[in-house]
Amino acid sequence: MQFYRALLGVEPQSGLSAAHWRVPWPVGGWLELYAPSRNRPQLLRQGRLALCLQCQADGPGALAVLQAWISPALDLGATAEDPPRQQPFGAETWLQDPEGNRLPLLVIRSP
């Protein structure tokens, strides 16, 4: 929970139980986070979906904005899967959050 709180720069709120947290999304809505059930076994496998965080950058600075965003994520316990790279839409990288979930970070170039 603290990873996403710090990465998004917002304060989480308690959810429906001790295993549920709600993180306010800066543009509106909520990111809902649930801890896995301790009553049911969970298979450890890499999923086919990933939570993606995105922001915008003006002009050609998308890669610099992304690199500045990666540093605190790594300090908070994320691990890098790929190096940051320039793309036609802006810049991207893939991380794993402290729980091992895949987490792409995208910086979209503003028009």
Backbone hydrogen bonds, N-H to C=O, Kabsch-Sander energy under -0.5 kcal/mol:
donor,donor_aa,acceptor,acceptor_aa,energy
5,R,1,M,-2.4
6,A,2,Q,-2.4
7,L,3,F,-2.5
8,L,4,Y,-2.4
9,G,5,R,-1.2
10,V,5,R,-1.6
13,Q,22,R,-3.2
15,G,17,S,-0.7
15,G,20,H,-2.2
20,H,17,S,-1.5
21,W,33,L,-2.8
22,R,13,Q,-2.9
23,V,31,L,-2.8
25,W,29,G,-2.4
28,G,25,W,-2.4
31,L,23,V,-2.9
32,E,30,W,-0.6
33,L,21,W,-3.0
33,L,31,L,-0.5
35,A,19,A,-2.9
45,R,43,L,-0.9
51,L,102,R,-0.8
53,L,104,P,-2.1
55,C,106,L,-2.0
57,A,108,I,-2.3
61,G,58,D,-1.4
63,L,60,P,-0.5
65,V,61,G,-2.3
66,L,62,A,-2.4
67,Q,63,L,-2.5
68,A,64,A,-2.0
69,W,65,V,-1.5
70,I,66,L,-2.3
71,S,67,Q,-1.4
73,A,69,W,-1.2
74,L,70,I,-2.5
75,D,71,S,-2.2
76,L,72,P,-1.6
77,G,74,L,-1.5
78,A,73,A,-2.4
79,T,96,Q,-2.2
81,E,94,W,-2.9
82,D,94,W,-1.6
85,R,92,E,-2.4
87,Q,90,G,-3.1
90,G,87,Q,-0.8
91,A,107,V,-2.2
92,E,85,R,-2.1
93,T,105,L,-1.5
95,L,103,L,-2.2
96,Q,79,T,-2.4
97,D,101,N,-2.8
100,G,97,D,-2.5
103,L,95,L,-3.0
105,L,93,T,-2.5
106,L,53,L,-2.7
107,V,91,A,-2.8
108,I,55,C,-2.9
108,I,106,L,-0.5
109,R,89,F,-3.0
110,S,57,A,-3.4
